[in-house]
């Protein structure tokens, strides 16, 4: 199984960020590696994301592709379905 490389722009004390990070860790059917980027350590990240966090990107090589904003109320299975769609280009099989 391929590793899905994700970048989560976050900041300390952000409950939405912590919630998304916890849900990403709960995904068992995908091999997810999460890099957490604290926007408070770089001014360019802070300026770009201060009103938008959590922001999730897919990373492959030197490229990054934003994943559309996720609802904080998403269940773990729904989050997994969205990752399959946007990251792997797959729809849920029924």
N, C-alpha and C positions, 0 to 999 in steps of 0.2 A: 504494500500500500504506500502510495506517495505521501510525503509530508506536505501539509498545507501550511505555508509560512504566513503568519498574520502579524500585523503591527497594530497595536491598540494605543492610540493617543489618549492620555489620561492625566489626572493630577491627584495628589494625595487628598484623601477625604471626600472624593467624588463617589457618592453612593451608586449612581448610575454606572460609572466606570467599573466599580468593584463588582456590581451585579452582573454586568456583561462578562467580565473576566471569569467569574465563578461559573457562569453558564458555559462558557467556552471550555473550561476545564472538565466539565461534566460530560462532554461529548465523547462517547466511547467508540462509535463506528467510524470515525475519521481520525487520522493521525494529524493533530493540530499542534503546531509550535507557535507560541505567542511571545512576541517581543513587546514589552511595555515601554512606551516612551512618555516620560514625565514632561509635560509641556512647561512646567515651571523652571526647567533647567536651561531652556534655550528661548531667547526672545522671539525668534522667528516662528517657533512652534506655538508659543503662547499667543502671539498676534493672530496666527492663522486659526487656532482652535479654541480660544478661551471661551467662546459662547457656543461651541459645537460639541464638546466632548460628551460622551465617548465617540471617537471616530475610529473606524476600523478599515484597514487596508489589507489587501493581499500583496505579498511580496514575492517576486521571483527574480533572482539575479539582482541587477541594479534598478529594476523597475518596480513601481508600486501602483496598484489600481485600487481606487476607493470602492468600498462596498457600501451600497445605499444605507442610509441611516436606519438603525434597528430600533424597534420599540422596546422599552425597558420591560414591558409585560410579556415579551416572547417566552414561550416555553422552550426548554432545551430541544425537544424534537422539531419544533418550528425553526429554531435557530439553525439546526443541522440541515433542514430542508433548504433554507435560504443559502447557506454556504455551498450546498451541492449545486444550486442553481447558478450563483454568481461566481463562485471560485472554480468549480469543476465543469460548469456548463451542462449540468445534468438536471433533469426534472425528476421528481419523486416517481418511482415506479409503483403502480398499483396492481 
